[in-house]
């Protein structure tokens, strides 16, 4: 689990595929309970206290796993006690992840063959050609930033595919 805290009202949580393999995304009660367990881990491991009303955008990728964006909504009339969390969960399961990398020379040619490599706005983007192993994901995440929102179409449609 990787956590990026922009501020106390905006948190991004990265969960690899092995951490979410037993979660039924269709069962909202089960999903909310799983998220509450994650919030307790955040409190225990990172001293991040989650309480209040959050809009949680969940981005799912078959290779990577799940990225959760937590955005706290400020409600004037609600007082929340100790770790009480209300949430609105929005699941984005049609998202394609790209991996932004500064220098493609950090990866050897054998690794690069697993990706389509694009050059867009002075950065390289790796688009997996197929299913990646747990080790592949671990290695690529070490050298890159995961891109999981609107940039995919811009990069793919830029026609700046690099032949490896």
MIMIBA-428660 format. One line per 4 residues: their letters; for each residue x, y, z of N, C-alpha, C. Coordinates in steps of 0.001 Angstrom, whole numbers, always signed. Layout:
% MIMIBA-428660
a> X:Y:Z:X:Y:Z:X:Y:Z | ...
END
This chain:
% MIMIBA-428660
xxxx> +847:-1171:+0:+0:+0:+0:+894:+1236:+0 | +593:+2141:-927:+1303:+3412:-1015:+277:+4515:-787 | +659:+5533:-22:-267:+6610:+314:+366:+7951:-31 | -409:+8793:-715:+9:+10166:-991:-1022:+11072:-336
xxxx> -545:+11920:+567:-1428:+12843:+1265:-1160:+14246:+752 | -2078:+14759:-50:-1941:+16133:-526:-2280:+17101:+597 | -3318:+16827:+1314:-3700:+17507:+2544:-4702:+16589:+3236 | -5218:+16998:+4379:-6096:+16089:+5133:-7440:+15830:+4455
xxxx> -7750:+16599:+3426:-9017:+16366:+2734:-8835:+15727:+1365 | -7592:+15436:+971:-7333:+14802:-312:-6204:+13785:-153 | -6551:+12504:-248:-5600:+11413:-35:-5733:+10436:-1198 | -4602:+9932:-1674:-4596:+8922:-2727:-3943:+7665:-2168
xxxx> -4626:+6532:-2333:-4144:+5252:-1817:-3981:+4291:-2986 | -2811:+3699:-3097:-2500:+2737:-4144:-2487:+1342:-3522 | -3309:+460:-4049:-3375:-915:-3546:-3061:-1869:-4689 | -2049:-2716:-4510:-1716:-3626:-5595:-2750:-4747:-5709
xxxx> -2671:-5459:-6788:-3672:-6469:-7143:-3840:-7540:-6066 | -2761:-7931:-5421:-2855:-8992:-4410:-3654:-8552:-3187 | -3701:-7255:-2901:-4441:-6751:-1750:-5946:-6682:-1989 | -6368:-6716:-3250:-7798:-6552:-3535:-8421:-7767:-4213
xxxx> -7656:-8852:-4359:-8151:-9976:-5148:-9399:-10647:-4572 | -9644:-10526:-3277:-10811:-11169:-2665:-11963:-10204:-2395 | -11910:-9037:-2985:-12946:-8035:-2745:-13982:-8082:-3859 | -15247:-8132:-3455:-16351:-8074:-4410:-16757:-6609:-4562
xxxx> -16420:-6025:-5681:-16699:-4612:-5902:-18184:-4311:-6067 | -18966:-5338:-6322:-20405:-5169:-6484:-21129:-5094:-5139 | -20560:-5663:-4110:-21166:-5695:-2775:-20732:-4451:-2007 | -21576:-3425:-2000:-21232:-2130:-1401:-20951:-2232:+99
xxxx> -21709:-3044:+812:-21468:-3190:+2248:-20092:-3767:+2517 | -19754:-4810:+1788:-18444:-5453:+1925:-17335:-4470:+1556 | -17535:-3709:+501:-16553:-2734:+46:-16350:-1631:+1093 | -17440:-1130:+1651:-17331:-109:+2688:-16600:-643:+3916
xxxx> -16867:-1880:+4282:-16184:-2492:+5422:-14685:-2625:+5138 | -14333:-3017:+3918:-12928:-3119:+3529:-12255:-1748:+3606 | -12936:-714:+3133:-12380:+636:+3194:-12195:+1091:+4640 | -13119:+737:+5512:-12977:+1107:+6927:-11729:+450:+7528
xxxx> -11434:-788:+7119:-10216:-1458:+7585:-8974:-727:+7078 | -9040:-252:+5846:-7919:+523:+5297:-7741:+1815:+6093 | -8846:+2466:+6458:-8770:+3707:+7223:-8128:+3461:+8587 | -8430:+2314:+9198:-7801:+1979:+10480:-6295:+1757:+10304
xxxx> -5902:+1130:+9186:-4473:+959:+8903:-3792:+2305:+8706 | -4479:+3223:+8029:-3915:+4564:+7832:-3682:+5258:+9169 | -4624:+5071:+10079:-4491:+5677:+11400:-3325:+5057:+12159 | -3225:+3741:+12093:-2198:+3026:+12844:-802:+3213:+12241
xxxx> -682:+3080:+10923:+633:+3081:+10279:+1140:+4484:+9913 | +226:+5383:+9524:+641:+6685:+9011:+165:+7861:+9866 | -569:+7569:+10926:-1137:+8594:+11793:-2047:+9543:+11008 | -2799:+8961:+10054:-3769:+9716:+9268:-5151:+9339:+9772
xxxx> -5864:+10318:+10275:-7197:+10059:+10813:-8230:+10445:+9762 | -9056:+9465:+9410:-10108:+9664:+8415:-11436:+9706:+9152 | -12110:+10849:+9080:-13477:+10926:+9588:-14212:+12010:+8818 | -15522:+11865:+8749:-16326:+12807:+8000:-16933:+12155:+6779
xxxx> -17308:+12981:+5832:-17942:+12499:+4603:-16936:+12593:+3462 | -16689:+11459:+2810:-15721:+11401:+1721:-16370:+10903:+440 | -15984:+11527:-655:-16275:+10984:-1976:-15039:+10196:-2369 | -15229:+8918:-2643:-14106:+8035:-2946:-14221:+7569:-4387
xxxx> -13283:+8011:-5204:-13196:+7543:-6586:-12232:+6369:-6594 | -12727:+5231:-7106:-11941:+4004:-7139:-11641:+3676:-8595 | -10356:+3584:-8923:-9913:+3272:-10276:-9330:+1856:-10269 | -9871:+991:-11127:-9493:-418:-11162:-8728:-716:-12450
xxxx> -7631:-1453:-12304:-6848:-1900:-13455:-6501:-3367:-13240 | -6641:-4182:-14283:-6374:-5621:-14168:-4924:-5923:-13838 | -4007:-5109:-14291:-2590:-5336:-14007:-2179:-4770:-12652 | -2509:-3530:-12406:-2011:-2838:-11223:-2786:-3196:-9962
xxxx> -4072:-3023:-10012:-4901:-3203:-8833:-5895:-2061:-8717 | -5805:-1298:-7620:-6792:-252:-7347:-6100:+1008:-6847 | -6607:+2130:-7306:-6197:+3418:-6765:-7451:+4098:-6248 | -7373:+4547:-4996:-8503:+5226:-4354:-8138:+6691:-4152
xxxx> -8997:+7580:-4630:-8845:+9000:-4354:-9913:+9392:-3354 | -9501:+9836:-2189:-10419:+10256:-1144:-10468:+11772:-1106 | -11664:+12320:-1287:-11859:+13767:-1237:-12910:+14071:-189 | -12491:+14772:+848:-13390:+15081:+1955:-14301:+16235:+1583
xxxx> -15571:+16030:+1832:-16566:+17083:+1643:-16801:+17750:+2992 | -16730:+19050:+3005:-16977:+19783:+4243:-18479:+20024:+4385 | -19056:+19419:+5401:-20476:+19613:+5691:-20601:+20417:+6978 | -21334:+21504:+6924:-21419:+22408:+8057:-22185:+21828:+9246
xxxx> -23197:+21037:+8986:-24102:+20656:+10061:-23846:+19270:+10629 | -22852:+18582:+10142:-22581:+17225:+10609:-21357:+17226:+11504 | -21486:+16688:+12683:-20326:+16455:+13540:-20040:+14974:+13543 | -18799:+14611:+13256:-18410:+13212:+13227:-17551:+12924:+14441
xxxx> -17775:+11758:+15008:-17035:+11364:+16192:-15959:+10362:+15827 | -14846:+10463:+16424:-13700:+9527:+16346:-13568:+8793:+15013 | -13314:+8445:+14247:-13148:+7645:+13052:-14444:+7298:+12327 | -15491:+8034:+12550:-16734:+7754:+11849:-16628:+8303:+10424
xxxx> -16938:+7432:+9460:-16780:+7819:+8062:-18049:+7488:+7294 | -18552:+8467:+6585:-19598:+8242:+5595:-18932:+8404:+4248 | -19350:+7578:+3285:-18668:+7636:+2003:-19621:+7427:+848 | -19291:+8097:-220:-19937:+7867:-1510:-18862:+7287:-2409
xxxx> -19073:+6068:-2855:-18059:+5357:-3628:-18439:+5372:-5103 | -17504:+5812:-5930:-17686:+5820:-7380:-16607:+4919:-7966 | -17022:+3850:-8638:-16070:+2893:-9194:-15889:+3163:-10682 | -14628:+3313:-11070:-14247:+3513:-12464:-13500:+2250:-12888
xxxx> -14196:+1321:-13503:-13541:+64:-13864:-13214:-16:-15351 | -13430:+1061:-16073:-13127:+1085:-17503:-11900:+1953:-17794 | -11050:+2116:-16797:-9884:+2975:-16892:-8662:+2153:-17285 | -7865:+2678:-18199:-6596:+2047:-18560:-5470:+2815:-17879
xxxx> -4590:+2098:-17220:-3457:+2724:-16557:-2277:+2816:-17519 | -1581:+3919:-17432:-307:+4096:-18109:+750:+4318:-17037 | +1990:+4122:-17409:+3087:+4344:-16481:+4010:+5385:-17073 | +4076:+6543:-16413:+4894:+7651:-16869:+6311:+7440:-16347
xxxx> +7276:+7482:-17254:+8658:+7221:-16867:+9540:+8305:-17465 | +10488:+8777:-16686:+11379:+9850:-17136:+12352:+9360:-18195 | +12906:+8173:-17985:+13960:+7683:-18866:+13721:+6207:-19167 | +13434:+5887:-20418:+13156:+4484:-20765:+14415:+3627:-20683
xxxx> +15581:+4245:-20572:+16813:+3476:-20436:+16944:+2828:-19053 | +16051:+3191:-18134:+16041:+2533:-16822:+15577:+1082:-16931 | +14898:+752:-18023:+14405:-602:-18240:+15189:-1247:-19370 | +15416:-2549:-19256:+16130:-3213:-20346:+15159:-3518:-21487
xxxx> +15719:-3872:-22626:+14931:-4067:-23842:+13902:-5189:-23681 | +14251:-6228:-22936:+13332:-7348:-22693:+12079:-6866:-21946 | +12293:-6005:-20962:+11156:-5450:-20216:+10315:-4530:-21093 | +10983:-3696:-21874:+10273:-2734:-22712:+9386:-3404:-23748
xxxx> +9724:-4616:-24158:+8923:-5331:-25153:+7526:-5683:-24626 | +7317:-5592:-23332:+6010:-5879:-22733:+5058:-4686:-22825 | +5569:-3557:-23343:+4802:-2315:-23367:+4830:-1674:-24753 | +3782:-939:-25043:+3844:+49:-26113:+4402:+1297:-25452
xxxx> +5391:+1903:-26059:+6040:+3076:-25480:+5654:+4294:-26303 | +5129:+5311:-25629:+4708:+6554:-26279:+5527:+7710:-25724 | +5785:+8682:-26575:+6442:+9915:-26167:+5427:+11030:-26344 | +5110:+11712:-25244:+4069:+12739:-25285:+4438:+13853:-24315
xxxx> +4501:+15072:-24812:+4823:+16254:-24004:+6070:+16038:-23148 | +7140:+15611:-23809:+8453:+15437:-23188:+8521:+14359:-22117 | +7602:+13421:-22133:+7638:+12306:-21191:+7346:+11017:-21933 | +7822:+9914:-21367:+7556:+8593:-21920:+6424:+7942:-21134
xxxx> +5573:+7230:-21853:+4457:+6525:-21234:+4470:+5077:-21690 | +4314:+4177:-20738:+4289:+2759:-21039:+2862:+2250:-20920 | +2415:+1577:-21958:+1079:+991:-22009:+1258:-526:-22116 | +900:-1280:-21079:+1105:-2732:-21125:+393:-3363:-22321
xxxx> +1105:-4253:-23016:+522:-4948:-24164:-404:-6066:-23732 | -211:-6594:-22557:-1030:-7698:-22059:-935:-7766:-20546 | -1251:-8934:-20009:-1211:-9147:-18562:+234:-9118:-18073 | +474:-8387:-16999:+1807:-8298:-16408:+1853:-9145:-15138
xxxx> +3040:-9650:-14824:+3206:-10419:-13591:+3325:-9456:-12416 | +3211:-10006:-11233:+3359:-9233:-10005:+4745:-8579:-9963 | +5756:-9308:-10396:+7128:-8781:-10414:+7278:-7650:-11441 | +6634:-7815:-12614:+6675:-6764:-13629:+6093:-5469:-13080
xxxx> +4945:-5579:-12441:+4288:-4398:-11877:+5155:-3776:-10797 | +5702:-4599:-9917:+6564:-4084:-8855:+7755:-3320:-9408 | +8332:-3842:-10466:+9501:-3195:-11055:+9128:-1899:-11760 | +8058:-1900:-12517:+7687:-696:-13255:+7216:+410:-12311
xxxx> +6541:+42:-11241:+6066:+1044:-10283:+7246:+1716:-9585 | +8346:+978:-9437:+9545:+1537:-8813:+10115:+2708:-9624 | +9992:+2635:-10943:+10603:+3633:-11816:+9609:+4614:-12434 | +8341:+4515:-12099:+7355:+5322:-12826:+6284:+5886:-11902
xxxx> +5452:+6718:-12495:+4233:+7204:-11842:+3056:+6576:-12561 | +2078:+6132:-11807:+877:+5553:-12413:-48:+6671:-12862 | -465:+6593:-14110:-1386:+7572:-14681:-2694:+6826:-14914 | -3777:+7301:-14352:-5002:+6517:-14359:-6246:+7321:-14662
xxxx> -6092:+8524:-15174:-7295:+9294:-15437:-7387:+9652:-16913 | -7659:+10867:-17226:-8019:+11287:-18582:-6875:+11328:-19590 | -5664:+11159:-19180:-4521:+11321:-20064:-4381:+10185:-21078 | -4943:+9022:-20806:-4743:+7845:-21656:-5063:+8138:-23125
xxxx> -6235:+8655:-23398:-6628:+8921:-24788:-5709:+9931:-25464 | -5289:+10957:-24729:-4381:+11955:-25299:-3059:+11320:-25718 | -2514:+10489:-24855:-1227:+9850:-25145:-1361:+8879:-26314 | -2362:+8010:-26281:-2530:+6990:-27316:-2835:+7627:-28668
xxxx> -3611:+8694:-28664:-3990:+9349:-29922:-2934:+10328:-30429 | -1838:+10493:-29693:-787:+11420:-30121:+46:+10876:-31270 | -79:+9574:-31529:+649:+8910:-32613:+2162:+8987:-32455 | +2621:+9074:-31230:+4047:+9116:-30959:+4524:+7787:-30387
xxxx> +4124:+6696:-31018:+4532:+5365:-30597:+5993:+5159:-30989 | +6783:+4690:-30042:+8204:+4432:-30290:+8387:+2941:-30504 | +9043:+2575:-31570:+9307:+1161:-31867:+10527:+709:-31062 | +10349:-367:-30323:+11453:-917:-29513:+11914:-2216:-30136
END
